[in-house]
Amino acid sequence: MIRTAFLVTLVVGFACSTSSGQEWATKMFETREHDFGTIARGAKAEFEFVLSNIYLEDVHVASVRSSCGCTSVSIKNPLLKTYEKGAIVAAVNSRSFYGRKGATITVTIDKPFYAEVQLHVTSYIRSDVVVQPGSVQFGSVSQGSPAESKVAIHYAGRSDWRILEVRSADPNLSGEVVETSRSNGEVTYELLVHLDSDAPTGYLNDHLVLVTNDNNSMQVPVLVEGKIESSVAVSPTSLFMGIVQPGEKVTRPLVIRGAKPFRVLSVHCDDSSFEFDTSGETQPKMIHVIPVTFVAGADAGKISKLIRVETDLGESLPDLSAYAVVAP
């Protein structure tokens, strides 16, 4: 009944007008515009336009295209079930283009109905500053271990051009530059980037800002990427229990993996609708499978809660999101 009502709503929207009929699709996007700012030549610059399926019907992103070769696009997770997230990834082609650029990205959705959503990106690609390679790459780093990585910064133009300092908004990320050559208006620096041992687990996607003595364009951002991995990983990181009827019970597995044998001390949630069976997981081992059971109450709507896992490794794990939809 809910699904039918949803479809009728969309049909009415399409019958009224094309723009209002496609409004359902634009509502799924968190934002539809992004300015990359100033980018060095060859630097990696990507942005994800995140979209969430806020409907009961499956949503399928059929294709995506860019109006300019200065920006390439791709689809992340094209088939979205209820409350699942995907993204349209826009990447600036800073090796082949320079100057001020803009692109319109057209996203085509073919399910549950046809719709097109337009996204917009802008950037200014400098031709005088080159980053090699295009970003600082840490790869996978174990939590608690410091790490270092470096890139080269090349400049061609003014003979007195200098990098004055390196700024970071992340307290666990810092950088320093060393001038390695200077001749006939060409300058090369080595940028050495430090990642502290206190960096939290998760993906690292941030920028360092090089501050120069060029008053026309003082700042040059440099992308820093990596992943800080915990010795214990929980999957899935977001547990969807499904669309259930009032009083219905559903069970999903929660998998906890470690680099060495460990014990699960507790799994708990502040909502009694979620139950956890840890009776068979008392012995140390590298993989634990915990059945998670959700018992739907009488109230319809989305239920979203946090689940906390504690182990004997003394390491704090990020809370896991669990959610379900109770149908009326």
N, C-alpha and C positions, 0 to 999 in steps of 0.2 A: 504494500500500500504506500509506504514511504517512497519507494523507488518510482512508482507510477506517478505520484504527486510531483516528484522532482521533474520527471519527464514532461508532464503537462505544463509545468511552470516554464520550462525552457521553450516548449512549442509556442506558448502564448507570446513569449518575449520575441521570438523570431518573427512571428506573424505581425507584431506591432511595428517593428523597424529593425533594420540590420544592425545599427549601432547598439540599441538597447538589447537586442538578441545576443550580441557578442559580449555584453558586459559581464556575463557570468564567467567568461574566460579571463578577462583582465583582473577580476577580483582575486584570482589565485596567485598573482604575482606580488611579492613584497615591495618591489620597486620596478619601474620601467625605464629609468634613466641612470646613466653613470658617467662621470667625468674622471678619466684616468689622470688628469693633470699633466705635468711635464714628465716625459719618459726619455731616458738616454737611448741612444742608437744601439740596437741589439739587445736591450734589456727585456726581460720577460715581464709581461703585464697581462694579467687575467682577472676577470670578474665573473662571478656566478649570479645570474638573475634567478633567484630561488622562487619556485612556485609550489604551492601545496594544494592537494586535492581536498577541498572543503565540502565535497558532495558525496553522495552514496554511490553514484555510478562511477565506474572506472573511467579515467581520463587518459587518452593516448595522444602524445605529441608525435605527429607524423613526420614533420620536417622542419628545418630552420635554414634561413638563408640571410646573407649579408649584402647590403647594397654597395659595399666597397671592399676591394681586396686588402685594404689596410687592416681589416678586422676579420678574423676567421671565427667560425662558430661551431658548436657541437652540442649534443643533447646528453644530459646526464639523467639516467633513469626515465626513459620515455613513457613507460606504462605505470600509472599511479593509481593505486587503490585508495580507498577512503583514508584521509589524513596522512597519506604518504607524501614525501617531498621529493622533488627533482630539481633540475637546474638547467638553464641555458648558459653555456660557458662561452664568453667572448674573450678572444685573445688578440692583442694588438700585434700586427706584423711590423715590428720596429726595425727589422733588418732591411726591408725593401722600401720603406716609406719614411718620409720625414716632413716636418712642418705640422701645421694644424690640420687634423683629420677628424672626420665624423662619419658615422655609419648608422643606418637604420636596419635593425634586425627583425625579420618577419618570421614569427612562429606560427606554424600551421597545426591546428588540432583537428583530428578527424573523429574522435569519440569523446563523449557520447553524441556530440553534434559537431558539425564543421564550424570552425571559427579561426580568425587570424588576429594575432596580437603583435603590435609593433613595439620594439624596444629601441632605445637610442643610446649611443656611446660617443664620446668625444675625447680627444687627446691632442697633446702637442709633443711631437717627437723631435728631439734635438739631433742635429747632424754633427755637432762638434764634440759631443761626449759619447764614448762607446764603453759598454760594460761587457767584459769577457770572462767567463760565460755569462749568459743573460741574467742569472740570479745566483744568490748564495745558497748552496745546497748542502744541508746537513745529513740528508738521508734519514735512516732510523737510528735513534739514540736511546740508550737505556736510561730510564729515570734515575736521577742521582749521579749521573756521570757527566762531567763537563765535556764540551766539544768545541772545536775550532774549524773554521773553513775560510777560504779566501777567494777573491776575484781580482781582476785587473781593471783599472779605470784609465782609459786613454782619452786625451784631449788634444785637439788641434785648433789653434787660433791665436789668442793673445799669448805673448811670451811671458807675461807676469801672472798667468792664471794659476790659482792655488786652491786646494781644499783646506779650509780653516778648521773644521771640526766635524765630528760624526755624531748625530743625534739619534736617540732611540726612545720610543714611548714605552717599550717593554723593559722593565727593570732587570729581567734575566738575559737581556740581549744587549751587547755593546760592541763597538768597533773602533779600530784605529787605522790610520793610513800612514804609509811610508812612501815617500817619493823615490822612485827607482831610476828615472831618467828625465832629462829636460834638454831639448835642443831644437832651435829654429821654430819656436812656437808650438812644439809638440811636447806633451808632458805625460808621463805614465806614473800611476800610483798603484801600490798594492793595498787592498782593503782586507784587513784581517778581522774576522768576526768571531766573537766569543759567546758561547751559550753556557749559562751558569748551571750548576748541578741542581739548583732549586727550581728549575723550570717544571711546570706542571705537565702531566701527561696530556696527550692530544696532538692535533696537527698544528704545526707552526707555519703561519702565513702572515708575515708582517713586513714592515719596511724600515730600513735605516735611511736617514736623510743626510746626504753629504752637503755641508754648507760651504759655499765657495765665495770668492771675492768678486764674482761677477754680479754687479748690481742689477743687470737686466734679467738675470735668471739665477738667483743665488742658490736654490735648492735642487739637488738631484736625488730622487728616491731610488733605492736599490732593494729589490725584493729578496726576502729571506724565507726559505722553505725547509721543512723537515717534519719529522714525527717523533715525539717523545713517547716511548713505549713503556708501559707498566710491566712489572714482572708477572702481573695477573691481568687477564683480559676477560671481559664479560660480553657474551653475544646472545641475542642481538642487543645492540645498545639502546634500541627503542622497541619495546614489546607490545605489539598490537594483538589484543585478545579477540577481536572480531566484533561483528554486529550481532548482538544476542537479544533474546526475548527476556522479559522480566521473570526472574526465578531460574533462568537457565544457567547451567554450570559449564564452563569451558576450561581446558587445561592446555598450557603451552610449555615447552621445555626452555629452561634457562641454562646455558652452558658457560662454565667458568674454567678457564685454562690458566695454567701457571708454568713458569720455566723450570720449576722443580716441584716435587710433591709438597702438598700443603693441605690444611684442614679448613673447612668452611665452618666458622663459628656461629654465624647467624645470617638469616635473610629475613628482613622485616619491612613492613609498610605501615603507615598510620591509618590505613583503611582496612577494616576487617573483611571487606569484600574480596581481598586478595589473600590467598593462603599458600603456604610454602611447605613442601615435604622434604625435610633434610635428614630424615631418619636413616636413609641408606648412604649418607655421605660423611660418616664420622671418622673414617680412616684417611690418613694422608695419601693423596694421589695427585697426578698432574691435571686430570680432567674430572670435573664434577658436573653432573646433570641434575638440576633441581626442577621438579615439576611445579609450575605456578598455576594455581587454580583461581579463576574469577567466578564469583557467584553474583549474578545480576540482581539488583534491588528492584523495587517497584517503580522508581522514578526514571522517566525516559531522559535521554540526553547523553552527552559525552562525559565519560569518567576518566580523569587523568590524574595519576598519582606517581610518586617517586618510590623506588625500591632501593634499599641500602643493603650491600653485601659486606660482611666482615670476615676476614680470614686470620689465620695465625701468623701471617707474614709481617704483621705490624705496618702494613702499607694501606693508606687511605685510598679507597676506590671511589670514582665519581658515581653519583646517584644515577640509577637507571630509570628512564621514564617508561611507564606502563599505562596503557589506555584502552578503553573499550567504548562501544556505542550501544546503549540500551534502547531498543526500539519501543515506540509507544504501542 
